[in-house]
Structure formats: structure tokens, C-alpha cells
Amino acid sequence: MKCYSFVKNMMILFNFLIFLCGVALLAVGIWVSVDGSSFLKIFGPLSSSAMQFVNVGYFLIAAGALLFALGFLSCYGAHTENKCALMTFFLLLLIIFIAEVAAAVVALVYTAMGEHFLTLLVVPTIKKDYGSQSDFTQVWNTTMKGLNCCGFNNYTDFEGSPYFLDNQVFPPYCCFDHVNDTVTEPCTKEKAENKAVQGCFSQLLYEIRTNAVTVGAVAAGIGGLELASMIASMYLYCNLK
């Protein structure tokens, strides 16, 4: 009985924190999506760094809603000893866990296939929306600036895009000089060819491999917490009358 009460209380406490995180993410996501400019004013000189939160506002809303739902289900199920809520929480977390494992396996084993698939998906979108859709353009600008990369594969991804058709040049990040840490403007085709800035997908893979230990530790920690939560919810479920 003592073990049951301990597991129950720990599950309520832990998942209440998840619930609060979900509420916070949901609130920030809605705020930056509706009124990003007022959100940036809070950061003052750090507003350029905070811009990344504005760019992923809808992602924050989705992540916040998921954490909100999981936290609520687990807290409600454990506190009221509701078997339906506990089982729903367990199944949702199990689906998320399986999806994460599958994504990790695909990322490790089928990197080349994934790159080909993403190329077919992302590059046409860049050619269609970069320079005409402000949110999409800003996300890519932030990504290219942060990773010192150009496009998904390279500068050719922007050929035929609204930005290129309007300016007849490529984004300045495609002419980044890694030696001097400067950008050459205007970024013409000749300059982009000479600089040969690599694509963001290759750069992202490089960053992940460089920080493989950290990425692996974080992934293992998240997976461990998910497993612990599933075990706790199933333990409570099986011990309820």
C-alpha cells in the first residue's frame, strides 16, 4: 500500500510539472503567433536571439497542447484513480515512444533515403515560398544564419524562388565566408559557386554527429522518463480495484 501511495504521489507531482510546462508552452506559442512583436520587445537587445521562438510559434502550440493533455490525463487519472484516463495516458505515451524509436532507427539507418525524401519535399517548397511567405522565409533565414548554411542542399535550391526572381541574387547566407565570418553581398551565382556553402541538411547532420554524446544522453533521458511514466501508470492501473 505504501508503494502504491508513493508511486501515485510521485506520478501526480511529476506530471503536474509536465502539465505546467504544457500550459507555459501553449501560452507562449499563442502569444508569439498572435503578437510576436510585443513578445520580442521584452527581450530588448536580445530580440534577435528570441526571434527563433516567434518562428516556431505553431510548433510551440502543438508541443504545449500535447504536454497539457498528457499532464492532465496522468494527474487526473492518478488523483481520481480513473482507469480509463490512466490507460489513455499509457497508450498515448506508448505511441509517442514507438514513434520516437522508429524515427531514431530511420535517422540512423536510412539517412540517405531520408535526405532524398526530404529533398523532394523541401526544395519545391523553397522554390515556391521563399521570398513570398514571410514566416517561411524568416524560418529559413534564422536556420541559415544559425547553422551557417545555404538552402537544403545548396544555393541552387533558391533558383526560381520569388526571392531570386525579384532580386536576381541568392540569399546572403549563400555567400558566407567561413574564414572571415562575413557575408558577401550581393550574392550572385558566381560568388555562390565560389563560396560553396553547404546545405543545411548536411550541416545539421554534422552538428548532430559532433554532439552525438549530448544528443544521445538527452534522448536516453527523455526515453527513460517516458518508460518510467508508462510503468507507473500501468502499475496504478493494475492495482486499482
Helices and strands as residue ranges (DSSP letters): H 2-41, G 44-46, H 47-55, H 57-80, H 83-109, H 111-129, H 134-147, G 155-158, H 162-167, G 172-175, E 176-177, E 182-183, H 189-195, H 200-210, H 212-239
